Each structure stands twice: as structure tokens, then as C-alpha cells.
Amino acid sequence: MSLAASIKPISYLKSNAADIVKELAINTETLIITQNGEPKMVVMNIHEYERQQATFAMLKLIALGRREFEQGHYQEADSFFAEMDAEE
């Protein structure tokens, strides 16, 4: 589906809510809702939303790890595993 086809006015959401829910249950496309011609919200499948949130969380962890590495807050793998072995 093209992006243009997924843009609907809020009146479409109001009058077709049940159909939208059915469609989103099988379709991972997002629906962009406009109000007065301007985009205001996105309606999406819950599984796609959860997948997106997991992706964002992973990206945040990667960014945090990269920042810590750049600041010198890291430990060589050999010394880390040696410490882990010593704790057993």
C-alpha cells in the first residue's frame, strides 16, 4: 500500500473503526489520520507496535554502549570472563 493510500481523515476513523481494526489485525501497514488536513496520529497493528518498541529499546542500548565505550568505560573480554570464572 502506498503512503498516500494510508492517509485518511479523522472522519474515516470515526465511521470505519471496526473495519480498521479488522484490517490492521491482518495487515502491518500503518494508517495516518489527519485532522484539518494535517497528520495528527498513526494507527497500527499491536504486534507491529510491539516490534517497533523492541527495536527502539535495542537501539537505545546500542547507543548507550557506544557512548560508554567512547568514554573509556569498558573492560577487555579476557579480564571480564576471568572475573566471572573467579566468582563461581
C-alpha positions as CSV (number, residue, x, y, z in Angstrom):
1,M,0.0,0.0,0.0
2,S,1.3,3.4,-0.9
3,L,1.8,6.1,1.8
4,A,-0.9,8.2,0.1
5,A,-3.4,5.4,0.4
6,S,-2.7,5.0,4.1
7,I,-3.6,8.7,4.9
8,K,-7.2,9.1,6.0
9,P,-9.2,12.0,7.6
10,I,-10.4,11.6,11.2
11,S,-14.0,11.2,9.9
12,Y,-12.9,8.0,8.2
13,L,-11.6,6.7,11.5
14,K,-14.8,7.6,13.2
15,S,-17.1,5.9,10.7
16,N,-14.9,2.8,10.0
17,A,-13.3,2.0,13.3
18,A,-14.4,-1.7,13.3
19,D,-13.2,-2.2,9.7
20,I,-9.9,-0.6,10.5
21,V,-9.4,-2.9,13.5
22,K,-10.1,-5.9,11.3
23,E,-7.8,-4.7,8.6
24,L,-4.9,-4.0,11.0
25,A,-5.3,-7.4,12.5
26,I,-4.0,-8.9,9.3
27,N,-2.1,-6.0,7.7
28,T,1.0,-4.5,9.2
29,E,0.6,-1.2,7.3
30,T,0.1,1.9,9.4
31,L,-2.8,4.3,9.0
32,I,-2.1,8.0,9.2
33,I,-5.0,10.0,10.5
34,T,-5.4,13.7,9.6
35,Q,-7.3,16.5,11.2
36,N,-8.0,19.6,9.2
37,G,-5.6,18.3,6.6
38,E,-2.7,17.8,8.9
39,P,-1.3,14.5,10.1
40,K,-2.2,14.0,13.8
41,M,-1.8,10.3,14.7
42,V,-0.8,6.9,13.5
43,V,-2.9,3.8,13.9
44,M,-1.1,0.5,13.7
45,N,-1.2,-3.2,14.4
46,I,-0.3,-4.0,18.0
47,H,2.3,-6.6,17.0
48,E,4.0,-4.1,14.7
49,Y,3.9,-1.5,17.6
50,E,5.5,-4.0,20.0
51,R,8.1,-4.9,17.4
52,Q,8.9,-1.2,16.8
53,Q,9.2,-0.6,20.6
54,A,11.6,-3.5,20.9
55,T,13.7,-2.1,18.1
56,F,13.8,1.3,19.7
57,A,14.9,-0.3,23.0
58,M,17.7,-2.2,21.3
59,L,18.8,1.0,19.5
60,K,18.9,2.8,22.8
61,L,21.0,0.1,24.4
62,I,23.4,0.2,21.5
63,A,23.7,3.9,21.7
64,L,24.3,3.7,25.5
65,G,27.0,1.0,25.0
66,R,28.7,3.1,22.3
67,R,28.7,6.2,24.5
68,E,30.2,4.2,27.4
69,F,32.9,2.7,25.1
70,E,33.8,6.1,23.8
71,Q,34.2,7.4,27.4
72,G,36.5,4.5,28.1
73,H,34.0,2.7,30.4
74,Y,34.7,-0.8,29.2
75,Q,36.6,-4.0,30.2
76,E,38.6,-6.3,28.0
77,A,36.7,-9.6,27.4
78,D,39.5,-11.8,28.8
79,S,39.5,-9.9,32.1
80,F,35.7,-9.9,32.3
81,F,35.5,-13.6,31.8
82,A,38.3,-14.2,34.2
83,E,36.3,-12.3,36.9
84,M,33.2,-14.3,36.1
85,D,35.1,-17.5,36.4
86,A,36.5,-16.4,39.8
87,E,33.1,-15.7,41.1
88,E,31.9,-19.2,40.5
